[in-house]
Amino acid sequence: MTRAMELRLYAMTCGWLTGRLGHLMEGGEGEIELPIPSYLIEHPKGRVLFDTGMHPDCQGDPAGRLGTRLAELFRFNYRAGEEVSARLAAFDRDAASIDLIVNSHFHFDHVGGNALVPNATMVVQRREWEAGMDPDIAARRGFDRRDFVPNPVVCLVQAIAQFSPCRGPGSARTNAFCCPHSMPRPLPSSSFNAPIQHTTHLAHPSPGDPP
């Protein structure tokens, strides 16, 4: 009898951000506390991190790392030991053993920990990479090239469909990662041949972005 393929998923919380809900959702009122997630996928073919949280510099000096505009939008509840490398070490996983980082998009709370995962190939949508390489777009969206350029190898993926973030892909057979900003952009996960779907938030407050 063939042994079943073992696939493990670990969810990690790498700090918290608190900010006004109206910055993230039209018509939102009051404040919202946001967990900053990272996910480790262990597969017989290798180890993958989906997003890496914030850079450790944000633990002590968010404005020094991100600039005043972004730092003033949030309160940072992010302490030493909550960075992605420490979260991995807490259950005996070495950040240097990660094969792939899948970045949903280039906001600071999704790619800030990339530098802590030194040997991984970064997988990201081609459109997001091009936005990150454009100084004007990167400035409007709060991208910092220090977060995503240092990875040794980059694999660019072309989006294959567009769909409503509220309704999902509309098919249980579709494997996609729903990504950033005002327009969702799915990222194929067919390399694992598993029915995985992960949906990230759709917007950060980035003045000058289209609605």
N, C-alpha and C positions, 0 to 999 in steps of 0.2 A: 504494500500500500504506500502511495506517495505521501510524504509528510506535508502537512499544510504549510503554506508560506506564512511566516510570522512577521507581522507588521505592528510596530508599537508607536504610539503618539504620546508625547509628554507636553503638557501645557505649563508654561512658566510665566509668572508675573514679575516684570522687571521695572518696578516702581509704579507711581501713580501721578497723574496730572489732574488738577482741579481748575476749572474755568467756567465762563458763562456759557450756558447751553445755547444762547442765541448766536454765539460765534460759530457753532457747529451745525445748528439746525434752524432753518428759517422759522420764526415765530416761537422759538424756544425761550423759556423763562427760567430764571433762577440759575443755580450752578449745577454742574455735573462733575462727578469724580470718575476719572477714566483709568482703568487698569492698562498698563502697557505690556502687551503680550508678546511672547515668542514661543514658537512651537518646534520641538525636536521630533523629527520623523526618523525612526530606525527601520530600515528595510534590508533584506538580504543583499541588495546591491549597494548599500552605503547609508550614510547619515546625512540628513538635510535639516537645516534650520529655516523656518519660515519667519522672516523678520527677526531683528536682533535688538530692538529696544533703543534706549538712549545711550549716548556716550557718557562714560564716567565723569567727565568734566561737569556735566549737568548736576551732579550731586552737590558740588560746592559752589559753583559759579555759573549758573545757567546763562546769565547775560554775557559773560566772557566767552562762552562757547557759541551761543546762538545769536547774540546781538540783543539790544534792548527791546526792539519791537516784539519779537517772539517771546522773550522771557517775561515781558509784562502781561502777556495774555494768559499765563498759567501760573499756578502755584505748584511747585515741584515737591513731591513727597518721594524722594529717591535717595536711598542711603547706600553706603558702601556695603557690598555683599549682595546687592540686588542687580548688578550688571549681569549681562547674559553669561559671561564666562564663569562667574561665581555661581550662578544658578545651575549651570551644567555641572560644575565641580561638586555641588552639594549632593548629587546622586552619581558621582564617580564617572562623569563623562568629561573628557578632555576637549576643550574648544579646538585644539590643534588637530583633532581627529575628525572634524566635520568635513564632509566632502563638498557639499553644496550649500550656498545661502540663496534662498529664493526671496527676493525683495519685492513686496507688493508695490511699493513706490518709495520715493526718496525723501519723505518728510523725516525730520530729525528723530522722531520716536519710533521709526521703523528701520532705520539704517545706521543709527548712531553706534551700535555695537559691532558693526562689520569688522572694524579694525582689531577687535578682540578675538577674531576667528581667522587666524593668519593663513591657513592653507586651503581655504575653501574657494571654489569657483562660484562667482556670483551670477545668478540667473535673474534677468529682469526684462521687462518688455522693451523692445527696441524704441518705441515711442517715448517711454519714460526716460531711457538713456539719452535720447536726443534732446529732450527737454532739460535734463540735467547738465548737458554740455552747452546749452545756449545760455549765455550770461544773463540776458534780460528775463527769460522765462524762469531761470533758476532763482533770480532775485525776487521775482513776484511770488513764487511759491515757497520761498524759504528753504531752498535746497542748499546744502553745503557740500561742495565736491570733496572735502576731506573725509566725508562719511562713506563715500562709495567708490572713489577713484582708486584707493590703495589696494583693493583686492587684486590678486595676481592675474586672474583670468576672468573674463566677462563673457557670458553666453547671452546673446540677445534673442528674444522670442517675439515673434509677430503675433499680435492679437488675432483671434480667429472669428470673433463674433461681437456683437453689441447687444446688450439686453438691459431691461430695467432692474436697478438694484433692489427695488421693492418686491418684484415678482420672482427674482432669481432667473436662472437660465431657461426655465420652462421645460426642462427634461431631466429626469432622474439619471439619465445616462451621460449627461454632460459633466465633464471634469473641468473646473475652472476656478481661478482665483479672481474674485471681483475686486477691482483696484480703484485708483484714486480720483480725487477731485470731483468736478461736477459731471464728468462723463465716465461711466464705468468701462473698464478695459479688462477682459478676462485673460488669465494666464493659463495655458494648458498644463495639466499635470499628468499627461499620458505616459510620461517616462516611467511612472510607477504602476501603470495599468490598474489603478485602484480608483473607486468612486469617491474621490475626495473633493470637497468644495470648501473654500474658506472665503469669507467676505470680510474685508476690512472696512474701516470707516471711509466715507466718501469725500470728506472735505476737512481742511484745516482753515482757520481764518487767515487768508492771504490777500490783503488789500490789493486791488488791481486785477485779480482773477475774474474771469467771466462768471456770471451767476449760474 
